[in-house]
Amino acid sequence: MANILIYSNNPQLTAQWTHALIAEYSVSMLHSIRGDFQADAVIFDAKKLDEDAGLLAVFANKRTRFLVIGADWPEEKQINILINGAAGYCEQAEAPALLVRAVACILTGDIWIRRALVPKVIGALTGARRMQAVSAAPVDCDRKLQMLATLSAREVEVADMIRQGESNKRIALALNISERTVKAHLSSIFRKLEVDDRLRLAIFLKEIDQYQRGTS
């Protein structure tokens, strides 16, 4: 059973989120995000970030998936948390009904965010990465092409559909395989390409496309 921690000072929200998750997961409170903790996922109250923007740094912890829950947070903030490594954002009003699905989603390496924001997140991330390492880009992309060549033909199909924004269910139907097999392919793809989730996979493939267009 996955271990879920809730990081919030709001007793009502904490009780609500615990009630939604307790049947599926081991749930407990996290009192200090800067301390040493172990969890598969952290449910992160957005008000904590509003009070201390420095907490964005904890999203760099690759051992844990972070789902931020906020009340009508602006798009810019939602995009920013994903750029910094969070796995998703959920509206507070929707959380009771969607929290189990959202947590299950991020635990499989997916992201939870409105689909309309995905291209904006990818664009922001690829732009930032391009500015950070322009001189190293050819070497980096050559290495990525070598990594891409290690994928099987089926894994290439799955990766391409992820880049198009398809869900596991849609991929399974299109390729006539089970969703469990899709997840197995994704785990292999993530390992071979050294990416953490679907968002980073989409960025990886977009950077390859940009590099190939620039050298053709």
C-alpha positions in Angstrom: 0.0 0.0 0.0 1.4 3.4 -1.0 2.3 5.8 1.7 0.6 9.2 1.3 1.5 12.3 3.5 -0.7 15.4 3.8 1.0 18.7 4.2 -1.5 21.3 5.4 -2.3 23.5 8.4 -6.1 23.3 7.7 -7.7 20.6 9.9 -10.9 20.5 7.8 -9.0 20.0 4.5 -6.7 17.4 6.1 -9.7 15.4 7.4 -11.4 15.7 4.0 -8.4 14.5 2.0 -7.7 11.7 4.5 -11.3 10.5 4.3 -11.0 10.4 0.5 -7.8 8.4 0.5 -7.8 6.2 3.6 -9.5 3.2 1.9 -6.8 3.0 -0.8 -3.6 4.2 0.8 -1.8 4.6 4.1 -2.3 8.3 5.0 -0.7 10.4 7.7 0.2 14.0 8.4 3.5 15.7 7.4 4.4 18.4 9.9 7.7 19.6 8.3 8.3 19.5 4.6 12.0 20.5 5.1 12.7 17.6 7.4 13.6 14.0 6.5 10.5 12.1 5.3 9.7 9.1 3.2 6.5 9.0 1.1 5.3 7.8 -2.3 3.3 11.0 -2.6 2.6 14.2 -0.7 -0.7 16.1 -0.9 0.5 19.7 -0.7 -1.8 22.5 0.4 -1.2 25.4 -2.0 -1.5 27.9 0.8 1.8 26.7 2.1 3.4 27.8 -1.2 1.5 31.1 -1.0 3.1 31.7 2.4 6.6 30.5 1.5 7.6 30.3 -2.2 10.9 28.8 -1.2 9.0 25.5 -0.6 9.1 25.0 -4.4 12.6 23.6 -3.9 11.2 20.4 -2.2 9.6 19.4 -5.6 13.2 18.5 -6.7 12.9 15.4 -4.5 12.6 12.6 -7.2 11.7 9.9 -4.7 8.3 11.5 -3.9 5.5 12.7 -6.1 3.8 15.9 -5.1 0.2 16.9 -5.8 -0.7 20.5 -5.0 -4.3 21.3 -4.1 -5.3 25.0 -4.4 -8.4 27.2 -4.6 -8.6 28.9 -8.0 -4.8 29.1 -8.4 -3.8 31.1 -11.5 -2.4 29.2 -14.5 1.0 30.7 -14.0 1.3 29.2 -10.6 0.1 25.8 -11.8 2.6 25.8 -14.6 5.4 26.9 -12.3 5.0 24.0 -9.8 5.3 21.5 -12.7 8.3 23.3 -14.0 9.8 22.9 -10.6 9.1 19.2 -10.4 5.6 18.7 -8.9 3.5 16.0 -10.4 0.2 17.8 -10.6 -2.4 20.3 -9.4 -6.0 19.7 -8.4 -8.7 22.3 -7.6 -9.7 22.2 -3.9 -13.4 22.1 -4.9 -12.8 19.0 -7.0 -10.5 17.2 -4.6 -13.0 15.1 -2.7 -14.3 13.5 -5.9 -11.0 13.3 -7.8 -8.3 12.8 -5.2 -8.1 9.0 -5.4 -7.8 9.2 -9.2 -5.3 12.0 -9.1 -3.1 10.2 -6.7 -3.3 6.9 -8.6 -2.4 8.9 -11.7 0.7 10.6 -10.4 1.9 7.3 -8.7 2.1 5.7 -12.2 4.3 8.5 -13.5 1.6 10.5 -15.1 0.8 14.2 -14.4 -2.4 15.6 -13.1 -3.2 19.0 -14.7 -5.8 20.4 -17.0 -5.0 19.1 -20.5 -5.1 22.6 -22.0 -2.1 23.5 -19.8 0.2 20.6 -20.9 1.5 22.4 -24.1 2.2 25.5 -22.0 4.2 23.5 -19.4 6.2 21.7 -22.1 6.9 25.0 -23.9 8.0 26.7 -20.7 10.2 23.7 -19.7 11.9 23.3 -23.1 12.5 27.0 -23.4 14.1 27.1 -20.0 16.3 24.1 -20.7 17.4 25.5 -24.1 18.5 28.7 -22.4 20.4 26.8 -19.7 22.5 24.6 -22.0 22.7 26.0 -25.5 26.4 25.1 -26.0 25.9 21.6 -24.7 22.7 20.9 -26.8 24.3 19.0 -29.7 26.2 16.6 -27.5 23.1 16.2 -25.2 20.8 15.6 -28.1 23.2 13.1 -29.7 23.2 11.2 -26.4 19.4 11.3 -26.4 19.2 9.9 -29.9 21.3 7.0 -28.8 19.0 6.5 -25.8 16.0 6.7 -28.1 17.4 4.0 -30.3 17.3 1.5 -27.4 13.5 1.5 -27.4 11.6 -1.4 -29.0 9.3 -0.7 -31.9 6.3 -1.0 -29.5 7.8 1.3 -27.0 8.4 3.9 -29.8 4.7 3.7 -30.7 3.7 4.2 -27.0 6.1 7.1 -26.6 4.8 8.8 -29.7 1.2 8.5 -28.5 2.3 10.0 -25.1 3.8 12.9 -27.0 0.4 13.4 -28.7 -1.2 13.6 -25.2 -3.1 10.2 -25.3 -4.1 8.5 -22.1 -3.1 4.9 -21.2 -6.7 3.8 -22.0 -6.6 5.4 -25.5 -3.1 3.9 -26.2 -4.3 0.5 -25.1 -7.3 0.6 -27.4 -5.3 1.9 -30.4 -2.6 -0.7 -30.0 -4.9 -3.5 -29.0 -3.0 -4.2 -25.7 -4.0 -4.0 -22.1 -3.6 -0.9 -19.9 -1.3 -3.0 -17.7 0.9 -3.6 -20.7 0.9 0.1 -21.5 2.1 0.8 -18.0 4.8 -1.8 -18.3 6.0 -0.2 -21.6 6.0 3.2 -19.9 8.1 2.0 -17.0 10.6 0.6 -19.5 10.6 3.8 -21.6 11.2 6.0 -18.5 14.1 3.8 -17.4 15.7 3.7 -20.8 15.3 7.5 -21.4 16.1 8.4 -17.8 12.9 10.5 -17.4 10.6 10.6 -14.4 7.2 10.9 -15.9 5.1 11.5 -19.0 5.7 15.2 -19.0 9.5 14.7 -19.0 9.1 12.1 -21.8 7.1 14.6 -23.9 9.8 17.2 -23.3 12.5 14.7 -24.2 10.9 13.9 -27.5 10.2 17.6 -28.3 13.8 18.5 -27.8 14.8 15.7 -30.1 12.4 17.0 -32.8 13.7 20.5 -32.4 17.3 19.3 -32.7 16.6 17.2 -35.8 14.8 20.1 -37.5 17.7 22.4 -36.7 20.3 20.0 -38.2 18.3 18.9 -41.3 
